[in-house]
Amino acid sequence: MKTICIVDSNKDNARLLKEILTFRGYHVTINDNGKNAYDLIVKEQPDLILTEIHIPGMNGYKVTRKIKRNPQTSHIPVVAVTACAFRGDRKKVMRAGFDEYISKPINTLELPKVIERLIGPSYGHYRLEMGTAGLMCQSVERTPINPDYGHNPTTTGNS
């Protein structure tokens, strides 16, 4: 399972990101401090980092510079997820070493596409697509089925 590290001091934003990503099959860790997040990133080597720019301890620009300068972490994609959405902010973020930029409020349909473009789908991920017969759920990767999960015809549902 692929791991995504979220660095955001706003607990509501971090929780929303986590819900979106765990629903799509990613393992998610959350940190609300840039310095602590950097130390954890070096230790745990997540597959991708989503970080706000304005975080305590060490801002997102500094965290990203340290990640990209460290040979142990330079390969990890870093995405700025920020409310900085003024003209020129995207260029500034990309010049600072981020691999991608997502502005807040988060587009919940675009976020997974950005992540898949950078690290691919997670194990067990399903994609909803609109087909000619309506909404379809398409398996992107096969996952083993747990026979103990789901409907048990011997129970009535009254537990």
C-alpha positions, 0 to 999 in steps of 0.5 A: 500500500502506498503511503502519503504524508500530509503536513498541515496545521489545519486539522479540518483540512488534514482530515478531509485530505485523509478521508479522500485518500484513504477512501482511494486505498492510500495509507495516510500519515498526518503531521502539523509541524514542518520540522517534525514532518521532515524528521518523520519523512526521512525516517519513514520514506512516504511515497508522496508528501502533501504540504501546506506552505504556512505551517509551524516549525518550518514552512513548506518551502523550507521542508521541500528544499530540505527534502529535495537536497537530501539524497535519501528523500529527493525522489519523493514527490512533494505537492503544495496544497495551499490557499496561496492562489494569487497570480504568480503563486504557482510559479513561485511554488514550482520554482521552490522545488515542489512537484505539483501545486493544488490550490484550496479549496481542494477539488476532490476530483482533481486531487486523486488525478494529480496523485495518480499522475505522480505515484500511480494508483494505490493497491486496491484502488477503484475508479468511478467513471461515467460510461454509456450505461451510467456510473461504473466502478472499474477495478484498476488493480485486482485485490484478493477478496476476503470471504469473511467480509460482506453478506453472510446468508446465514444471518438475518442482520439482527445482531 
